[in-house]
């Protein structure tokens, strides 16, 4: 019965420390964001020191209630040592987890982060409890958490799978279509989104081709009765290029051409230069359209992914 009573008091003690750590983590995170928002390092350092001193003082007062089963807390100096040790362990564990698992925009406020902070403070308090079994247990939990956080950081740093990238960015796989590179050209995938897909056909020493694949509703430009775009201050000429293709020539501040093909509910557009061989290359791309392979799409994995 006595051991059960002691275990219950220890559980209440660690739960209380964890709750204090939860609150401290939330407060410190908010204060740190405000200090960083000012953009002044001295202000951030000064505010951080004040908050840390206040947190240690709060924990020192809390330590007085634990002096029955925490020998170190039975003296004034011991309570400050206990408070400093618990704070150092809890703050270090929270900051480390926040940095290692942060996304591209950095760590953000989250109840999971605050809960993690509370757990780190409770774990720090466990090291001060008497008995080697408790300390070894706390050491084992700390090691397991460190391994878990390290693995999570390593996993988050790995490039996503192609399927994960496409799903996260809402890409319609029907848009992922490519034509074979003409002779002398090298294919390079530009990017993909929920509204379109793009690729470049590059050739050393000459203008390349740009292929874009979109849904028909993505082109909001006004058109005439023949489906030719109408742009202010630009003369647009549309001619039938055969094979379902349409050649669109723009003559304004700059001149450029597009070879367009509507097929399978999609619009395939190749932007090209005025060179004669550019039109032949664009026709080759549109005549060899096919679904892109995973190997060709692999460069997408290095591009930003929505979280």
C-alpha positions in Angstrom: 0.0 0.0 0.0 2.9 2.3 0.8 4.5 1.7 -2.5 1.3 2.4 -4.3 0.9 5.7 -2.4 4.5 6.7 -3.3 4.0 5.8 -6.9 0.8 7.8 -7.0 2.6 10.9 -5.5 5.4 10.5 -8.0 3.0 10.3 -10.9 1.2 13.4 -9.6 4.5 15.2 -9.2 5.7 14.4 -12.8 2.2 15.3 -14.2 2.4 18.7 -12.4 5.9 19.4 -13.7 4.7 18.4 -17.2 1.7 20.8 -17.0 4.0 23.6 -15.9 6.4 22.7 -18.8 3.4 22.8 -21.2 2.5 26.3 -20.1 6.1 27.5 -20.1 6.7 26.1 -23.6 3.6 27.9 -24.9 4.6 31.2 -23.2 8.2 31.1 -24.3 7.3 30.3 -27.9 5.0 33.2 -28.1 7.5 35.6 -26.5 10.3 34.3 -28.8 8.1 35.0 -31.8 7.4 38.5 -30.7 11.0 39.2 -29.9 12.2 37.8 -33.3 9.5 39.9 -35.0 11.3 43.0 -33.9 14.4 41.9 -35.9 16.8 43.0 -33.1 19.1 40.4 -31.7 19.8 42.3 -28.4 16.0 42.5 -27.7 15.6 38.8 -28.4 18.5 37.8 -26.1 17.3 40.1 -23.3 13.7 38.9 -23.5 14.9 35.3 -23.6 17.0 35.8 -20.5 14.1 37.4 -18.6 11.7 34.6 -19.6 14.2 31.9 -18.6 14.8 33.6 -15.2 11.1 33.7 -14.6 10.6 30.1 -15.7 13.4 28.9 -13.3 11.8 30.9 -10.5 8.5 29.4 -11.1 9.9 25.9 -11.1 11.9 26.6 -7.9 8.6 27.5 -6.1 7.1 24.3 -7.5 10.0 22.3 -6.2 9.1 23.1 -2.6 6.1 20.9 -2.9 8.2 17.9 -4.0 10.8 18.0 -1.1 9.2 15.0 0.5 10.4 12.6 -2.2 13.1 14.8 -3.9 16.0 15.1 -1.5 17.7 17.8 -3.6 14.6 20.1 -3.1 14.9 20.1 0.7 17.3 23.0 0.7 16.9 26.4 -0.8 20.1 25.9 -2.9 18.9 22.5 -3.9 15.6 23.8 -5.1 17.3 26.3 -7.4 19.6 23.5 -8.7 16.5 21.3 -9.3 14.7 24.1 -11.1 17.7 25.0 -13.3 18.3 21.4 -14.2 14.6 20.7 -15.1 14.4 23.9 -17.1 17.6 23.2 -19.0 16.5 19.7 -19.9 13.0 20.7 -20.8 14.0 23.8 -22.9 16.9 21.9 -24.6 14.6 19.0 -25.6 11.8 21.3 -26.8 14.2 23.5 -28.9 15.9 20.5 -30.3 12.7 18.8 -31.4 11.3 22.1 -32.8 14.5 22.7 -34.9 14.9 19.1 -36.1 11.2 18.7 -37.1 10.6 22.2 -38.5 9.1 22.6 -41.9 10.3 25.0 -44.6 8.7 27.9 -42.9 10.3 27.0 -39.5 8.6 25.7 -36.4 5.1 27.0 -35.8 2.9 27.1 -32.7 1.3 23.8 -32.1 -0.3 22.0 -29.1 1.8 19.0 -30.0 5.0 21.1 -29.6 3.7 22.3 -26.2 2.8 18.8 -25.2 6.3 17.7 -26.2 7.7 20.5 -24.1 5.7 19.4 -21.1 6.9 15.8 -21.5 10.6 17.0 -21.7 10.2 19.0 -18.4 8.6 15.9 -16.7 11.4 13.7 -18.0 13.9 16.2 -16.7 12.3 16.0 -13.2 12.4 12.2 -13.3 16.2 12.3 -13.3 16.1 13.9 -9.8 13.9 11.3 -8.3 15.6 8.8 -5.9 16.2 5.3 -7.0 18.4 3.9 -9.8 15.4 2.2 -11.5 13.6 5.5 -12.1 16.8 7.2 -13.4 17.6 4.3 -15.7 14.0 4.3 -16.9 14.2 8.1 -17.6 17.5 7.6 -19.4 16.0 4.9 -21.6 13.0 7.1 -22.4 15.3 9.9 -23.3 17.4 7.7 -25.6 14.3 6.4 -27.3 12.9 9.9 -27.8 16.2 11.1 -29.1 16.3 8.3 -31.6 12.7 8.9 -32.6 13.3 12.7 -33.2 16.5 12.0 -35.1 14.7 9.5 -37.4 11.8 11.9 -37.9 14.3 14.7 -38.8 16.2 12.4 -41.2 12.9 11.2 -42.8 11.6 14.7 -43.3 14.9 15.7 -45.0 14.6 12.9 -47.6 13.0 13.8 -51.0 9.4 12.7 -51.1 8.3 9.9 -53.4 6.8 11.0 -56.7 3.3 9.9 -55.7 3.6 11.8 -52.4 4.7 15.0 -54.2 2.0 14.8 -56.8 -0.7 14.1 -54.2 0.5 16.9 -51.9 0.5 19.4 -54.8 -2.9 18.3 -56.1 -1.5 17.5 -59.6 -3.8 15.8 -62.1 -1.9 12.9 -63.5 -3.7 13.4 -66.8 -1.7 16.6 -67.4 1.6 14.8 -67.2 2.2 14.3 -70.9 5.4 14.7 -72.9 6.6 14.5 -76.5 9.8 12.9 -77.6 12.7 15.3 -77.8 13.6 16.3 -81.3 17.1 15.4 -82.6 19.6 17.6 -80.7 17.2 18.6 -78.0 17.4 17.7 -74.3 14.2 17.3 -72.2 13.9 19.0 -68.8 10.8 19.0 -66.7 9.9 22.4 -65.3 7.1 21.8 -62.8 3.6 20.7 -62.2 0.6 22.0 -60.3 -3.1 21.4 -60.1 -3.6 23.8 -63.1 -0.8 22.7 -65.5 2.4 20.9 -66.4 5.4 22.3 -68.1 8.7 21.1 -69.7 11.6 22.5 -71.7 13.3 21.1 -74.8 16.7 22.7 -74.8 19.4 22.7 -77.5 22.9 24.2 -77.0 23.4 27.4 -78.9 19.8 27.8 -80.0 16.4 28.8 -78.7 14.5 25.9 -77.1 10.9 24.9 -76.9 8.5 25.1 -74.0 5.7 22.6 -73.7 2.7 23.3 -71.4 -0.3 21.1 -70.8 -3.4 22.6 -69.3 -7.1 22.1 -69.0 -9.2 24.2 -71.4 -10.7 26.2 -68.6 -7.3 27.5 -67.6 -7.1 29.8 -70.6 -9.3 32.7 -69.7 -8.3 34.9 -72.7 -11.0 36.3 -74.9 -11.2 34.6 -78.3 -12.8 35.4 -81.7 -15.3 33.3 -83.6 -12.4 31.1 -84.8 -11.0 30.5 -81.4 -8.1 32.8 -81.9 -6.9 34.8 -78.8 -7.7 38.5 -78.7 -5.1 40.5 -76.9 -5.0 44.4 -76.6 -2.3 45.9 -78.8 -1.2 42.6 -80.2 -2.0 41.2 -83.7 -2.8 37.5 -83.4 -2.9 35.3 -86.4 -4.2 31.7 -86.3 -3.7 29.2 -89.0 -4.5 25.5 -89.4 -1.2 23.5 -89.2 -2.8 20.2 -90.0 -3.2 17.1 -87.8 -5.5 19.0 -85.5 -2.8 21.6 -84.7 -3.2 25.3 -84.7 -0.3 27.8 -85.2 -0.8 31.0 -83.3 1.5 33.9 -84.2 1.6 37.0 -81.9 3.0 40.3 -83.3 3.2 43.1 -80.7 5.9 44.6 -78.6 7.6 41.2 -79.1 6.8 38.4 -81.5 6.4 34.8 -80.7 4.6 31.7 -81.9 2.7 28.8 -80.4 1.7 25.5 -81.8 -1.4 24.2 -80.1 -3.1 20.8 -80.1 -6.4 19.9 -78.4 -6.5 16.3 -77.6 -8.0 14.1 -74.8 -9.7 17.1 -73.1 -6.3 18.9 -72.7 -4.6 21.7 -74.5 -1.0 21.1 -75.4 1.0 24.2 -76.3 4.5 24.5 -77.6 6.0 28.0 -77.5 8.8 28.4 -80.1 11.0 30.9 -81.8 10.8 32.2 -85.3 13.5 29.8 -86.6 12.1 27.5 -89.4 13.5 24.4 -87.7 11.7 25.4 -84.5 8.3 24.7 -86.1 9.4 21.3 -87.3 10.7 20.5 -83.8 7.4 21.6 -82.2 5.4 19.4 -84.6 7.6 16.5 -83.6 6.9 17.1 -79.9 3.1 17.2 -80.5 3.0 14.2 -82.8 4.8 12.0 -80.2 2.8 13.0 -77.1 2.5 10.2 -74.5 2.3 9.9 -70.7 5.5 11.0 -68.9 7.4 8.2 -67.2 8.3 8.3 -63.5 12.0 8.7 -64.4 11.2 11.8 -66.5 9.1 13.2 -63.6 11.7 12.5 -60.9 13.0 16.1 -60.9 9.7 17.2 -59.5 10.6 15.7 -56.2 13.3 18.4 -55.7 10.7 21.2 -56.0 8.8 22.7 -53.1 6.0 20.5 -51.8 2.9 21.6 -49.9 2.6 20.6 -46.3 
